[in-house]
Amino acid sequence: MSPAVKRPNWCGPLNTRTLSLLILAAFFSVFIVLGPVVSANPDAGGQDARFTKVSYQSKILTNTKDVWTFTIYNANCSENGPNASRFFLIFYVDNELWLNEYNDTQYMTWSCGNGSTVSRNYQIREWQTVRPAAHDLRVELYWNRNGAAYLEDTTSFSIDVMVHIPLQHIYATGYFAAYLIACIVLFSYDYVLGLEE
Amino acid sequence: MTCDRILSCGQDIHLPCKVMLRRSLVIKCFIVFAVAFGIRQATVALLNDTPYESGTGLLTSFGIAMITLLLIRFEGSGFREHGFLIPKRARRLLTVSLFLAFLYILVVLFVPGGISGFEALPPASISWGLLFSAVSVLLAVFAAETVFRGYIQTDLDKAFGSYVSMVVVSVMFSFYMVPITLYFTASLKELVYLSLPLFAESVFLCFFFKDTKTLLSPIAFAATVILLEMLTPLQPTSVEYTTLISLICYAVLVPIMQAFMAEVKEQNMKFEVVEEVDSEEPMDDDV
């Protein structure tokens, strides 16, 4: 006679202990996951001026126009004299300098009075790419104070550039074939399981 | 014998008692729906429609699931009754769920894409963010299935029968899934176009739950569909026929799923008969 082995009843209804453990485990996992999400928002600069809103299309089709709108609030950047409260932006695409508004436009800046808000539009003529691409953008806001630049705020966002393709394209055919094979494998596996039973 | 027990047995009971029970079940279900709807829509409105990419979305799903589980616990009705069980044929059920999910994606993505072409996105990179989204999807699906299939459908089924409960649950599910911001910004036509596939999906999931008696199968199907949609960096250029194709696809998936389940049930019956024959053999020897 084989010894009786007490096995956990996984198929049975949840008891209070299991439920409490489930709650604790879920809370623990939530806080672990929340940690990096909450801390992943680095601020830069003095924050005397800051981005209050950034509008962009997160998915844009190649060869189409795109417009980014930045709304900036000047909280405390002021100075006596004619050059007070002048700002410019520097753009980085995938951590490489893409546009320095100050250097690339013959030292032009734009003004935003103390305590006021300004919206700036930047039009991108088109994204040219052969294959779909993801770009990480970082935009820095600088206060130009008598020729010296002070970093005030930074904002980051990602853009997916989409490409129009037909079904015959290898990119689409690859996924189609993979899913079709998955279907066949699952159907066969179910058939085998049925035979085993 | 309590009224609850009588109603679940399906016996003839005194009419006022039946009406009272129906009313209490309906009120309970609507309260659960209102709580889940309120929590989810508040989160969606706060997070700007990205429930799978934030910690708050994860916490919301967790909260909704826990409230429903605790409600089931405090009511004293068994978890098994609400679909929280792992059946004997769990592997087969999972395989069938995954097969149906892959089949659905193949049809809904590649039929309209084959006609109008695709807009290809960069493939999703393996990262912590992706893992977080996957966990978030699993928890969101678990919460939705616990509320709609596990709780509301089971209770309404007792009061009104399968088909009425399926329709009511599916209407509720559509309201729950459509982000509240769209109720104010989208036109009626857009809302109907958005709600119809959700309604069809819910009807399919209700059939799946009714036939398998476990939440494992609807959870596996719904989670796989969402994850495949997230991981496939392709979308049809024209979305005009997507709603229609999705409706047709779900209408076809119901009989396919029922055919699979009929086979599984047949296997179970055969299995039981074989077991009975086996148990009788020693008796014959004894004779």
Interface residues (C-beta under 8 A of the other chain):
Chain A: W10 C11 G12 P13 L14 T16 L19 I23 A26 F27 S29 V30 V33 L34 P36 V37 V38 K59 L61 R131 P132 A133 A134 D160 V161 M162 V163 H164 I165 P166 L167 H169 Y171 A172 Y175 F176 Y179 L180 A182 C183 L186 F187 Y189 D190 L193 G194 E197
Chain B: S54 G55 L58 L59 F62 M66 L69 L70 R73 G78 F79 R80 F84 L85 I86 P87 R89 R91 R92 T95 V96 L98 F99 F102 L103 I105 L106 F110 G113 G114 G117 F118 E119 A120 L121 P122 P123 S125 W128 F132 V135 L228 T232 P233 L234 T237 F260 E263 V264 Q267 F271
